[in-house]
Amino acid sequence: MNLYKYASPVNFYPVAGKLIPWFSVPAVILFIVGLYVGFFVAPPDYQQGEAYRIMFIHVPAAWMGMLLYVLMAIYAGIGWAFNARLSSMMASSIAVTGAMFTFLALVTGAFWGKPTWGTWWVWDARMTSTLILLFLYIGFISLQASIDDARRADRSGAVLALVGVINVPIIYFSVQWWNTLHQGATIRILNKPTIAPKMLAAMLILLAACWLYSVAVVLIRLRCIIVEREQNAARFVEVTV
């Protein structure tokens, strides 16, 4: 099988359509299972009581916001460096989903912070850098929308995405670098998790659900972008001819 032919947006369009159900259906199932485990099976927290359960939405959303930005920057960089139209389209498709997850992380963080800290918002390092991440997403989307020429919009967006990616490690390590109200990581790659197994299971299930959802939605949006750009290209050819 010649995989290079699927680098063409037109050739990848039907493949994306076939892949969408394979990600969307498991995403729905995992969302149902994860929310049930998180809100009905996992025990209350010994300090925060029931209020901590917002974590099962907040943490996966925050992780996805950071991960999707890195992926967006990678695809945008590939599209810029190799003039790969599909990669640039993928970056544009990822941006909206990443912005949605980042916004959700900020909102759920505010709802979690009110009973925990007694306030909706504090300008600590992690919350401020996450807000900057949302602005970077909005800037990327707005910059591309403001430029009529698709290729020039892709190049301009790639520059912003690659410069802004430095904010992602700042978000992740902010609780270690600065004195902040935000709690540290509860799941560590090299160390034992600091939360109960049922809490951990719910969080990982919902993280998987968010990932599958992201893939499905990004592919749906990618198909729309392919159709839009191919139609615009066809109209441009008709006008020039």
N, C-alpha and C positions, 0 to 999 in steps of 0.2 A: 504494500500500500504506500503510495506517494504522499507522505504527510505534508510536503511543501505546498501542495496545491491548496491545502486548507488554510494557508496563510492569506489567501485571497478572501476578502469579505464576502464576495458572492458565493464562493464555494463553502465557506464556513456557515453561512446563513442556515441551510437545511440541517446541518449537523447540530447547531445550537438548538434548533427546534426539537430535535430528537432527544437531546440531553436534558431539557428542562424538566420533564416529568420525573426523571430519575433522581433529581435533586429536590423538587418541590414536594413530592409525596412523602419521602422520608422526613423532610423538614417539618411538615405538619404533624406527623406521628411523634417525632421527638419533642416538639413543642408541647404537645398534650402530656406526654409521659413526664417530661422535665418539670412542667408547672405542677403536675399532680404530686410528684415526689417532693418538690421544693416547698409547696404550700400546705401539704396534708400529711406527708410522711416524715420529713425532716423535723427534728425536735426544735423547740424554742432555744434561742441563745441564752446562756446563763447570765449575761449582762444586759443585752438589748431586748430580750423577750421576743415578741413577734415582729417587732419593727425591722429586724435584720433581714427579713425575707425579701425585701426589695433588692437585696444583694444578688438574687438569682436572675434578675433582669439587668441590674446595673453593671455587674462585673462582665458578663458576656458582651454587653453592648460596648463597654469601654475597650475591651480587648479587640473587638471587631473594628472599632473606629481606628485604632492604631494600626492593626494589621492591614486593613484595606487601604489606608493611606500609603503604606510601604509598597503594596502591590500596585497601586495607582501610579506611584512615582516610577517603579520599575517598568511598567508597561509604557508610560509616557516617555521614559528615557530610551527604551528600545525603539519606539516609534520615531523619535527624533533622530537617533543615531543611525538607524538603518532605513529610514523612510518607509517604515512598515505601517501601512494604513490601519490594518486590523488591530495592532497593538495600541495605536493612538485612540481608536474607537473604544477599545476595551478600557483604557484609562478614563475616558469620558463617561463610560457606563458605570464604572466602579465609584466615581466621585459622589454621585447622588446617594447611593446606598451607604457609603462611608460617612457622609454628612448626616444622614438620618440616624445612624448608630451613635455617632458622637453627640448629637443633640439629645438622643434618648439617654445617654450616659449622664449628661449634665442635668437633665430634668429629674431622673431617678436619684441622682446624687443629692439634689436639693431636697427631695422628699425624704431621703434617708438621713440627711444632715439635720433636719428640723428636730426630730425626736432625740437624735443622738448628741448633737452639739448645741441645740437650742436656737439655731439660726438656719435660714435657707441657703445662705452663701457666705463663704469667707474667701478672701483673696490669698489662699495658700498656693504653694507652688504647683501642686498637681491640678487643682481645679483651674487655675489661671492658664497653665500650659494646655490643658484640654480645651479651654475656651479658644485659645489661639489656634488649636487644631481645627476647630469648627470654622473659624475665620479663614483658614487656609483652604479648606474645602470650598467654602462659599466664594473665595477669591478665584480659585481654579475654575469653578463652574461659571462665574460671572465673566471672567476674562475670555473664556472660550465663546460664550454667548455674545460678547460684544464685538467679535471679529468675524466678518462675513466670510472671509476666505478660510476654508476648513484647515488647510495645511498650515497656514500661518497661525491659526488659532491653536493647533496642536503643538507647534513649536513653542509658542509663548506659554501655553499651559505646562509644557514639560519643564521649562526653566523654573517656573514657580513651584511645581511639584518637587523637583529635585532639591531646590534650595530649602523648601519647607520640611523635608524629611528629617532634618536635624532635630526638629521639635519632638519626634517620636521617642528617641532615647531620653530626652529631657523629661517627658511625661513619666516614662517607666522608672527612671532612677531619682525622680524628684523627692520621693519620701526618704531616700538615703542621703541625698546631697544637702537638703535643707531641713530645718526644723518646721514641721508642718502638722496640722491637726489630722490630716488624712492618715488612716491606718496603713501599715505596711502590707506587703504581699502575703496572702494566706496560702497560696500555692506556689511552691518553689520547685524548680526542676531538679536541683541537686539535694534538696532537703525534704524531710517529711512534711506533708501538709499540716497546717495548724487547725483545721476544722474537722468536724465529725464526718465519718465516712458517708452518711446519708446526705449531708450537706454538699460534700464534694461530688457525689454522684449526680445530684440534681444540677449542680453548676456545670459539670462537664457535659451532661446530656443537653442542657440548654445552649452551651457553647457550640456543640455539634449542630444543633438545630439552627442556630444563627448562621453558622458557616454554610450549611446546605441551602438555607434561605437566600443567603447572599449570592451564591453561585447561580441559583435559579433566577433571581431578580436581575442580576447583572446580564445574564444571557438574554432574558426577555428585552431588556433595555438595549442591549447590543444589537439585536435584530431590528429594533426600531431605528437605531442610528444608521445601520447599514442601508435600510430601505430609504431613509431620508437623504443620505449622502449620494446614493446611486441615482435617485431621482433628480437631485440637484445637478449631478454631473451630466445626466442625460439632457436636461434642459439647457445646460451650458453649451453642450455640443450642438444642439438644435439651433441655438441662437447664433453661434459662431459660423455654422454652415449656412 
